[in-house]
Amino acid sequence: MTSTTPFPPGFLWGGATAANQIEGAYDQGGKGLSIQDVMPKGIAAPPTQEPTPDNLKLEAIDFYHRYADDIALFAEMGFKVFRFSIAWSRIFPLGDEAEPNEEGLAFYDRVLDELEKHGIEPLITLSHYETPLHLARTYDGWRSRKLIGFYEKYVRTVLERYGSRVTYWLTFNEINSVLHAPLLSGGIATPPEELSKGELYQAAHYELVASAAATRIAHEINPDIKVGCMLIAIPVYPLTPDPADALAVQAAQHDNYFFGDIHTRGAYPGYALRFLREQGIELDITDEDRETFTHSVDFVSFSYYMSVCQTGDPAKQAAGEGNILGGVPNPHLPASQWGWQIDPVGLRIIANDFWDRWRKPLFVVENGLGARDELVEVDGVRTVLDDYRIDYLNDHLVQLGEAIEDGVEVLGYTTWGPIDLVSASTAQMSKRYGFIYVDRHDDGSGSLERYRKKSFDWYAQVIASNGASL
Ligand code: BG6
């Protein structure tokens, strides 16, 4: 153990979740259905008509009833921050009604009370892959401009309610994924194969306007609030030194960077306008949209799991596993049990890139290893010996420390799924990320009991030493 640490004092260590992956209680407390309630296989299969018993998210890990105990476990690890999302359909069950659901609002009051009790800072995602189902079915989600108004109303409602006690807010989870996972990310009910590129970029535009509007509303309500955008960060490397590969890298990066450019600089960058023009895409952009864009974010947050390669050679364009943004596998990197390529150095690279490009403080709001865990008994105590998870997180944090040494400003780091939860892409329980094991399985069986894994103590030590124990 070294005694020095690159992590600044006050660094926000913690964990991140999403309502639909932990809460359960899908039809309690006045909640309406969300798209997730009809996605029993995640994005691996089309949605169902009605909620079906094989959908693990309907009960998830029952955080709705167990939040106080779970937050106490986070506090035991020394969490400084806890990222969670508000289920939009708990507040506006349909999404387009006039009045919010008080019972839904009261639930998050209680969650915030609990966090406050333990001195844990909340970090709230306003929309995390859980658009109200009614908005998806009636308006085709973010393909409709009307969603901006519904979202603004929802945002104003929760900001007025919690804005005096919550400093950090995120507008849309992984906003750049709307181009790749239209239902999950954009609440778009039309099957992906029936959507044109123009329709996807239009949906992205409406979300970007709504995101900037959320920033405006938050600052109106409380100027001390810090609003962040949230991006999937996937560093892209050229498969070979061929300039055609480097150009393919740049094109792939542009398709993601324009989301951050708009959020931080308040306008479409030239390369994006050229792309749209050359694709024959004419977006519905109003002067009011342009004005709204000027409300830029206070910080940039992102998820980081993997990097990919790109090539200009169509013959080599094999897609990697599990990566919704596409890309070619990297021959130099190992992969997780789900085929996600593991690249700690990529975190240092992308953090430097984002900082150099946008000069906004960064927040790593997701990073972690989804793995199959085995519950064992050690000295009469049930646990998981998850050294593989400790190694993964340790290596990534060392690289984040390197980025900080490089001069990158980083506000905090929240691991994905500090407690086991239902996975987003495959809707499985067996893809576990947590420091805390939850006894629930892919067939829905299990007691929902919680057990501390080996990584639980490891993370507690990292936090207590502010990263010096890495
Ligand atoms: C991110 C999402 O893309 O990755 C989370 O924001 C998700 O919701 C996480 O859970 C990990 O992906 P998965 O598919 O392993 O759950």
Boltz pocket constraint, residues with backbone or C-beta under 6 A from the ligand:
constraints:
  - pocket:
      binder: B
      contacts: [[A, 18], [A, 21], [A, 129], [A, 173], [A, 174], [A, 303], [A, 366], [A, 370], [A, 416], [A, 422], [A, 423], [A, 424], [A, 425], [A, 426], [A, 431]]
      max_distance: 6.0
